[in-house]
Structure formats: structure tokens, C-alpha cells
Amino acid sequence: MTDESEAAGEASLAELRRARASGRRLPDFFIVGHAKCGTTAMHAMLRSHPQIFMPVRKETQFLAHDQEDAARGGGGGPEGRPRTLEAYLSLFEAASAEQRAGEASTSYLRTPSAASRIAELCPDARIIAVFREPASFLYSLHLQLLEVEVENEPDFARAIGLEQQRRRGGHVPSDPVRRRALLYSEHVRYVEQLRRFQERFGRERVLTLIYDDFRRDNVQVVRQILRFLEVDDSVEIEREDRNPTVRVRSHRGQKLVNVVSLGRGPLSRSAKALVKTVTSDRVRRKTVNRIRRTVIVSAAQPPDEQFMLELRRRFKGEVEALSEHLGRDLVSLWGYDEVR
């Protein structure tokens, strides 16, 4: 069995149940996504709270994968993500009994098996889900997938148009986990995704947030999360802005950064190991971020408005359904009352 198949997916449901009964420290809450909805800033702000413990590494993705993924070669991911149940559980060993332990993985919300797998391990967990207007969400997601070299089609409209071919296995990476990320419409099954978690954990244990609220006042939204987690919400919180939407302008430079920062592949891991021997983590992070800001990425260009309107027409029913499910007028908030 290869390293890639010894991945997160190999923890069976039975193993998760045994871990639950073992007395090991387990997560108390999960930020389940979506991507490009402020979850990176949310993770950073929550980690600063003395009554909350979260691993330094965001996006473990561990409970998003199952044995079928492992058998097909999926579930690998960049260096540093846990590949075994033991490695995953070790992330929470440093949490004290007085702290709420949690993690944030944006693939959990869109992955059909994730709610069940989380429930097998942590049946009393609290769940935090974040939703964003579909067209702007997919546009930002496309740019992010380009940045991390999952997407290889730089034109947003053409990438969306490739979905049917990609369902049949064309124009996609071999890794089935990454392949699913490129099925853009699968990300916007909002009510279905939310119901999976509500059915497993109960509506009272699922906090649903809207990205617009977080973008307008992320400190107040984090205080809402703290109340949901039943920790002190009066602690001073510093505003964070992380992971902005950008456009990759140098794909060759981006590949070099991924070699150093993500350690993909045996040569990449060797290069990263060499860099680590001569630089500190702090210096390396600052250098990589400076290179990315000045050479590799630039501010994202506005999307084609006609195509965005087509997407909004396509997803209007989903927005109406989520509005009804939440009892909140997202149709007006997201401008879908103007979509004809």
C-alpha cells in the first residue's frame, strides 16, 4: 500500500467508535465550511481564546474521507495532514479539560459521509456551518483551486462548463478527493448539506452562519460562536482578515512556493526538508508570503457579470430553499429578488 493510500480515509466507522470509547481527548466542535467564507479568520480568532483549543493546522480533512477513497488512492493531501486515526487524535492531546477542543475543515460540509463519520467519533459535537451567496462563492473557490493547483482551467466559465466531463473522469486529477472539489455544483447543495448535520446532531447543535454577517463584523460573529460553545464571550477579540481572494499571475512561481510550503511529492518533500534545515519556520513563512504577495498573486479581477447572472438564475431555487429552511430572507440579502 502506498503512502497516498495510507491516508485519512483508512479509519473505519468501527475504529472511530472504538476511539470514542477509549477515553482519548476528542474534538468538542467542528467548523465544517464552506471554503472562502471566512473560516480561516474564524479559526485564528477562536484559537486566541484561552478556553478554546484548536490545532495550529487548519484543514485536517481527516473525517471527510472513507475507506473507498483510500482504496482508490485518495485522501492524501499536503504534508502535515494526519494520515492515521492516531495522528488525528494526537492533534487534541494538548487540550485541557477546561477547554473546548475543535477543528476546521471546509470539505466536511460538502462531503456526504462526513456528518456520519464525525457523529461516530463525537456524537455530542457542536457544528458550525457557513454559507455564502452561490455565484460569488464559486468564483472565489475557483480562484483558490487554481492557486493550490487543484484546478487547471483558468477561465471560470469554462471550468464550470467542464463539470459533466469531469463527472466522467475527464480534465481532472487522478486523486478522487480532488476530483470531487472540481464538481462546482456539488458545493451549492446548501439545504441537503445542512440537513445531513442537523439530522445527525440536532438543529440545536448546529450553528448556521452567513458569510455577509461575518464580513461585516467578524468580532460579533465570533462572539456568537463563543456563546454557542458556552465559553466566555466577553474576552477581548482581535479582528482578523485572512485568505483573501486572489488571482495567480505566475503559475511557475506558484509551483515553486508549493514545493517549499506544501511539500508535495518526494522531490518537493526533499526540497522542503532542505529549506527547513537553513531557515526557521517564522522566517520561511514570512519569506513565502512576501514572494506570493509581490510576485505570484494579484488582486482578483471582477468576474463576468453576464455569467454571474446565469449562475444566479441556476442557483436561485437553492437560495429560496435555504431561506425557507433557515427562516431568513437570503433572497433579498443576496439580491436574488432581482434575478429573473
C-alpha positions in Angstrom: 0.0 0.0 0.0 1.4 3.4 -1.0 1.8 6.4 1.3 -1.1 8.1 -0.6 -3.4 5.1 0.3 -2.4 5.2 3.9 -4.5 8.3 4.2 -7.2 9.8 6.3 -9.7 7.5 4.8 -8.4 4.4 6.4 -10.2 5.0 9.7 -13.3 2.8 9.6 -16.5 3.6 11.4 -15.7 0.8 13.8 -12.3 2.4 14.6 -14.0 5.7 15.1 -16.4 4.1 17.6 -13.5 2.4 19.4 -11.7 5.7 19.6 -14.8 7.4 21.1 -14.8 4.7 23.9 -11.1 4.9 24.5 -11.1 8.0 26.8 -8.8 9.9 24.5 -9.3 13.7 24.1 -11.7 14.3 21.2 -13.0 17.4 19.5 -16.0 19.2 21.0 -16.8 21.2 17.9 -16.2 21.3 14.2 -16.2 24.2 11.7 -17.4 22.3 8.7 -17.3 25.0 5.9 -17.8 26.3 3.3 -14.5 27.4 1.9 -14.0 31.1 1.1 -16.4 32.1 3.8 -14.1 33.5 6.5 -13.3 30.2 8.1 -9.5 30.9 8.2 -10.0 34.1 10.1 -12.6 32.4 12.3 -10.0 29.7 13.1 -7.4 32.2 14.0 -9.7 34.3 16.2 -11.1 31.3 18.1 -7.6 29.9 18.7 -6.7 33.1 20.6 -9.4 32.4 23.2 -8.0 30.9 26.4 -11.0 28.5 26.8 -10.6 27.1 23.2 -8.1 24.7 21.8 -7.6 24.2 18.1 -4.7 22.7 16.3 -2.3 25.1 14.6 -3.1 23.4 11.3 -6.4 24.2 9.8 -8.0 21.8 7.2 -7.1 18.3 8.6 -9.8 17.0 6.3 -9.4 13.7 8.2 -13.1 12.9 8.6 -14.0 13.8 5.1 -12.6 10.6 3.6 -13.6 7.0 3.9 -12.1 3.6 3.0 -13.4 3.8 -0.5 -11.3 7.0 -1.0 -8.3 5.2 0.4 -8.8 2.2 -1.9 -8.9 4.5 -4.9 -5.8 6.3 -3.9 -7.4 9.4 -2.4 -7.2 11.2 0.9 -3.5 12.0 0.7 -3.1 15.8 0.8 -0.2 18.0 1.6 2.4 17.1 4.1 1.3 17.8 7.7 -2.2 16.5 7.5 -2.9 13.4 9.6 -2.9 10.2 7.7 -4.0 7.9 10.5 -6.5 8.0 13.3 -3.7 8.0 15.9 -2.2 11.0 14.2 -5.5 12.8 14.1 -6.3 12.2 17.8 -2.8 13.3 18.8 -3.7 16.8 17.5 -6.0 17.3 20.5 -3.9 15.8 23.3 -2.7 19.2 24.5 -6.2 20.5 25.1 -7.0 20.9 28.8 -10.2 19.6 30.4 -11.3 23.2 30.8 -11.1 24.0 27.1 -13.4 23.3 24.2 -11.4 21.5 21.5 -12.2 21.9 17.9 -11.0 21.8 14.3 -11.9 23.4 11.0 -12.1 21.6 7.7 -14.1 23.1 4.9 -14.6 19.9 3.0 -16.8 18.4 5.7 -19.9 20.3 4.7 -19.9 19.2 1.1 -18.7 15.6 1.7 -21.7 13.2 2.1 -20.1 10.8 4.5 -18.5 13.5 6.8 -21.5 14.1 9.1 -21.8 10.4 9.8 -18.1 9.9 10.4 -18.0 12.9 12.8 -21.0 11.6 14.7 -19.4 8.1 15.1 -16.4 9.8 16.7 -18.0 12.7 18.5 -21.8 12.2 18.7 -22.3 15.2 21.0 -20.2 17.6 19.0 -21.3 21.1 18.0 -21.2 22.0 14.4 -20.6 25.4 12.8 -21.5 25.8 9.1 -21.0 29.0 7.0 -22.8 29.8 3.7 -22.2 32.4 1.1 -24.1 33.7 -2.0 -23.5 30.9 -4.5 -22.1 32.7 -7.5 -19.5 34.8 -5.6 -18.7 31.7 -3.6 -17.9 29.6 -6.7 -15.9 32.4 -8.3 -13.7 32.7 -5.2 -13.5 28.9 -4.9 -12.3 28.6 -8.5 -9.6 31.1 -7.8 -8.5 29.3 -4.7 -8.4 25.9 -6.5 -6.2 27.5 -9.2 -3.9 28.8 -6.5 -3.4 25.4 -4.9 -3.1 23.7 -8.2 -6.2 21.6 -8.0 -8.0 23.4 -10.8 -6.2 23.6 -14.2 -8.7 25.7 -16.2 -8.1 29.4 -15.6 -11.3 30.6 -17.2 -14.1 30.5 -14.6 -17.0 29.9 -17.1 -15.1 27.2 -18.9 -14.3 25.5 -15.6 -17.9 25.4 -14.7 -18.8 24.1 -18.1 -16.4 21.2 -17.7 -18.4 19.7 -14.9 -20.2 17.0 -16.9 -16.9 15.9 -18.5 -15.3 15.8 -15.1 -18.0 13.6 -13.7 -17.0 11.1 -16.4 -13.3 11.4 -15.4 -12.0 13.9 -18.0 -10.0 17.0 -17.3 -9.3 16.1 -13.7 -6.5 15.0 -11.4 -6.3 11.3 -10.6 -7.0 11.8 -6.9 -10.8 11.2 -6.3 -10.9 13.6 -3.4 -9.5 16.5 -5.5 -11.7 15.4 -8.4 -14.8 16.0 -6.3 -13.7 19.5 -5.5 -14.0 20.4 -9.2 -17.7 19.5 -9.3 -18.7 23.0 -8.6 -22.5 22.5 -8.4 -22.0 19.9 -5.7 -20.8 22.7 -3.4 -24.1 24.5 -3.7 -26.5 21.9 -2.3 -26.9 24.0 0.7 -30.1 22.6 2.3 -29.1 19.0 1.7 -25.7 19.6 3.3 -27.2 21.4 6.3 -29.8 18.7 6.8 -27.2 16.0 7.0 -25.7 17.6 10.1 -29.0 18.6 11.6 -30.3 15.1 11.3 -27.2 13.6 13.0 -26.6 16.2 15.7 -30.0 18.0 16.1 -30.7 21.6 15.0 -29.8 23.0 18.4 -26.2 21.7 18.0 -25.7 23.2 14.5 -25.0 26.9 14.3 -25.6 28.2 10.8 -23.8 31.4 9.9 -24.0 33.7 6.8 -20.7 35.0 5.3 -22.1 38.5 4.9 -22.6 38.9 8.6 -19.0 37.7 9.3 -17.6 40.0 6.7 -19.5 43.0 8.1 -18.5 42.4 11.8 -16.4 39.3 12.3 -15.8 40.0 16.0 -19.5 40.0 16.8 -20.0 36.7 14.8 -17.1 35.1 16.8 -18.8 36.2 20.0 -21.9 34.4 18.7 -19.8 31.3 18.2 -18.4 31.6 21.7 -21.9 31.8 23.2 -22.8 28.7 21.1 -19.8 26.9 22.5 -20.7 28.1 26.1 -17.4 29.8 26.8 -16.7 33.4 27.9 -17.8 35.7 25.1 -16.5 38.8 26.9 -12.9 38.1 26.2 -11.2 40.7 24.1 -11.0 39.5 20.4 -8.8 41.0 17.8 -10.2 41.3 14.3 -8.6 39.0 11.7 -8.7 39.2 7.9 -7.2 36.1 6.3 -7.1 34.2 3.0 -8.3 37.0 0.6 -9.4 36.0 -2.9 -6.5 36.5 -5.3 -5.6 35.7 -8.9 -2.5 33.6 -9.6 -0.4 35.5 -12.2 2.7 33.3 -12.1 1.9 29.6 -12.2 5.5 28.7 -12.3 6.2 30.7 -9.2 3.2 29.2 -7.5 4.6 25.7 -8.2 7.9 26.7 -6.5 6.0 28.1 -3.5 4.1 24.8 -3.2 7.3 22.9 -3.3 8.6 24.9 -0.3 5.5 25.3 1.7 3.3 22.2 1.0 5.9 19.6 0.3 4.1 17.8 -2.5 5.7 14.7 -3.9 9.1 13.1 -3.0 11.2 15.8 -4.7 9.0 18.5 -3.1 9.4 17.0 0.3 13.2 16.8 -0.1 13.3 20.5 -1.2 11.2 21.5 1.8 13.4 19.5 4.2 16.5 21.3 2.8 14.9 24.7 3.3 13.9 23.8 6.8 17.5 23.0 7.7 18.6 26.5 7.0 15.6 28.7 8.0 13.3 29.0 10.9 9.5 28.4 10.5 8.8 32.1 11.1 11.4 33.3 8.6 10.2 30.7 6.0 6.6 31.7 6.3 7.4 35.4 6.1 9.5 34.9 3.0 7.0 32.7 1.2 4.2 35.1 2.0 6.2 38.1 0.7 7.0 36.3 -2.5 3.4 35.4 -3.0 2.2 38.9 -2.4 4.7 40.7 -4.6 5.4 38.2 -7.4 2.9 35.3 -7.7 -0.6 36.7 -6.9 -2.5 39.9 -7.5 -5.9 41.2 -6.6 -8.7 39.2 -8.2 -10.3 40.7 -11.3 -14.1 41.2 -11.3 -15.9 38.2 -12.8 -18.0 38.4 -16.0 -21.3 39.8 -14.8 -23.4 38.1 -17.5 -22.0 34.7 -16.5 -22.6 35.5 -12.8 -26.2 36.3 -13.6 -26.5 33.0 -15.4 -25.2 31.3 -12.2 -27.6 33.2 -10.0 -30.5 32.0 -12.2 -29.2 28.5 -11.9 -29.0 28.6 -8.1 -32.0 30.7 -7.3 -34.0 27.7 -6.2 -31.3 26.7 -3.8 -31.2 30.2 -2.3 -35.0 30.2 -1.9 -34.9 26.7 -0.2 -32.2 27.8 2.2 -34.1 31.0 3.0 -37.2 28.9 3.9 -35.2 26.3 5.8 -33.4 29.0 8.0 -36.4 31.4 8.2 -34.2 34.2 6.9 -34.6 36.2 3.8 -31.5 35.4 1.9 -33.2 36.0 -1.4 -33.2 39.8 -0.7 -29.9 39.8 1.1 -28.1 38.2 -1.8 -30.0 40.1 -4.5 -31.9 37.1 -5.9 -35.2 39.0 -5.8 -33.8 40.9 -8.8 -32.9 37.7 -10.7 -35.3 36.9 -13.5 
